[in-house]
Amino acid sequence: MININRERGLRFLYLDAGHMAEHLYLLATAYGFGACALGGAYDREVEKWIGIDGLQETLLYGVVVG
């Protein structure tokens, strides 16, 4: 049996990540920067680079601002 609350929680997690990315785009534009969402990444390499373990914390959404 699938845990419905877990599925709902994951849906909200992904929605919130999208909302945060949208706000990051807006902020970058307001400050005169560009922003670009990552279409894909080597998760383990990024996890090592930002110092997370990939189990308790993991890459969910990547945006480059500059």
N, C-alpha and C positions, 0 to 999 in steps of 0.2 A: 504494500500500500504506500502511495506517495504522500508525503507530509505536505498538505496544502499550505500551511503557514510558511514553510520553508520556500516553496515555490513563489508565494506572494512576496516574501522578503527579498528573494533574488530579483524579481521583477522591479521592485522599488529600488533596489541597489543599482540596477542598470539604468533606470529612469533618472535617478539622482545623479549618476555619473554623467549622463548626457546633459542634464541641466547645468551641472558645474562646468562642463566643457563649454557650453554655450555662453555662460557668464564670463569665462576666461577669454573667449573670443571677443566679447563686447568690451571687456576691460583692456585687452591688448589694443584693440582698435582705438579706444578712447585715449590711450596714452601714446598713440602713434606707432605701435608695433604691429607686426604681422603674427598670425597664429596658424598652425597647421596640425591637424589631428594625425596621429600615426596610424597608418593602415595595417601595420603589423610590426612585430619586434621579436627579437630573440629573448623570451621571457627571462631565462636564467642569467643572461648577460646583463639585462637591465636591472634585475633583482640584485645582482652583485654590485653594480655600479651605484645604486641608490641605498644599498645596505639593508635589504630585507631578506627574509629567509625563504619566501615563496610558499610557505605553508600557512603560517598565521597571518602573514601579510603577502599580498601579491599584486602584480600589475593588473589594473582593470582598464584604464583608459590613459593613453599618452597624448599629450599636446605639447608641441614645441612652440615657444614664443621667442621672438627676437626682432 
